[in-house]
Amino acid sequence: MPRVLILLTDGFEEVEMIAPLDVLRRAGAEVTVASLSEHIQAIGRCGVTVQSDTALAAIPDDAVFDLLLLPGGPGVKNLRADPRVRTWVLAQHAAQRWLAAICAAPTVLNDAGLLSGRRYTAHASVANELPAILEKERVVVDGNIVTSRGAGTALDFGLKLVELLVSPAKAQEVATSIHA
């Protein structure tokens, strides 16, 4: 089964982290939620506290994940400011493994130089930084990068990740089971 790493920081958008996490686990993926801080709890933008599985610092640098997922929300500023996030993003890309970012998180991929010449979408609030946003697209896949618009597209985003990591049949099975 695929291994997934989700990076968590205070200010994350709850739906954008929890919906993909949920459908990926329903599909059998091994999902690790890693906090950027040493505290394993993070407080989302709406005040929901989520406990991560571990701190990012506890994950070996050579750990292999099939997918690195970056949730959006105001906490994206913390993802952008942490040099470890850029290191993980670039390593994941160099290994040609999946990268997924939703809402404002595609800015992290842009900071790493990965969106130039690619198709992508993101939240309208970052359109000034990402002028080539495909604003009508709910989820965009280009090479090994998957992007999505925001909280309202989080379930579609998660199901697309299941389709890519496991199979279209498993994505349909999960979608049917949750009446998506």
N, C-alpha and C positions, 0 to 999 in steps of 0.2 A: 504494500500500500504506500501511497505517496506520503512524503514528510513535508509538513508546512510549518513555516515560522512566521508568526504575526508579531510585529513590534508594537508595544503599547506604551503610551505616555499620558500624563495628565492632559485633559482637554480633548481626548479622542472622541470621535462621534460614535456613540454607543451602537446604533443600528449598523453602521458601516463596519464595525468590528465583529459584533455578535452574530449578525445574519450569515456572513460568509463562514465564520467559525462553526456555526451550527450545521449548515448544510454540508460542509466539508467533513465534519465528524460523522454525520449521518451516512455519508458515502464511504466511510471507513478510513479516511485519511488520518494520519497521526499528526495532530496539530499541537504545536508548542507555542504558547503565548509568553513572550519575553518582555519584561519591563525594562525600559531604558534606565530607570533608577534602581537603587539597591532595595527600595521598598517594592514588595511584590503586589501592592495594590495601587491602582490608578483611578482617578476620579474623572469621569467623562464630562463632556460639555453640559449635560443636563443633570449632573450631580449623582449619577449612578456609579457606585464603586465596583470595580471588577478586580478580581484577584488573578494575577498572572501565574503561570506555572513556575517561572523562574526569572531571575534577572539576566539580562543580556550578557553581562559580564561573566556569568557562570557557563555560558555556552562556548565550547572550544572554537577557536578561530577556523579550524579545519572541518567543523561539522558540515554535513551536506544536507541541504533541504531542496526538495523539488520545486518549491514555491516560497518566495518571500512576499508577504502581504503587508502593505502599509495602509492603515485606515486614515481617514481624513479627520476634519474638525479643526478647531483652533490649536490643538496640540501639534499640528503639523510643524509649527514653528520650532518645537522641541526636536522633532525628527530632523529638520533641516540644520539645526544647530549642533547636532551630535555627530562628530566625525566618524564614529563607529557605524552609523547608519549608511553613510556614503561608502564606506569600506565594504559593508555587506552587499549593498546594491551593486557596486562595481564588480565584486567577486562573483555574485550570482549571474550577472550579465556575461562576464568573461567565460563562465562555465556553460553558457547557453541554457541556463535553467530559467524557469518562469519568474517574472516579477509582476506584481499586481498592485495597483494604487487606485484609490477612489477619492472623489471629492477634491480637496486641495492637495492631496498627497502626490499627484503627478508632478507637482513642483519639485519634489525631492528627486524624481527621475530626471527632470529637466536640469536641475542643479548639477547632476552627475553627467550631463551631456548626452543623455540617452534618448531624448525625444526629437532631436533634429532630424527632419526628413521622414518622420513617422506619422502615422495616423493615431490620434488619441482623443480622448474626451476628458473632461474634468468639470468641476463646479464653476459656474459663471463668475463667482467671486474672484477667481484667479485668471480671468481672461486677459487682463492687462499683462500678465507674465507669460501666459500661454495663448498667444493670439490665434493659433491654428486649431483650437478646440473644435471638435465636431459636436456642436451644441445639441443637435437633435438625436444623437446616438446615445443609447443607454449604456452599452458596453462596447468597447472597441478592442480588438485583438490585432496586434501588428508584430509579427515575429514572436519573440518570447515575452512581450509586454502586453499586459491586459489593464485597461483603464475603465473607469466608470464615473458617472456624474456625481452621485451623492447618495444621501440616505434613502431617497425614493427609488433608487436603482440597486440597492444593496443585495436584495434577494436574487435579482437577475445576474448580478456580478458573481455571487457565490455559486449559483447554478452553472454559470459559464466556466468557472474554475473547476467544478466537479467534472464537467464535460471534457475539459482539456486534460485534467490530471488522471481521471479514472476512465470514463467513457461517456458517450452520449446516452447510452442506455441507462447508466447509473444516474446521470443527471435527470433523465425523465422519470426514473423510479422514485428518486427523492422528491422531485417536483410533484408527482402524483400523490405521494404519501402526505405531503403537507398542503395539498390542494392549491398549488401555485398556478 
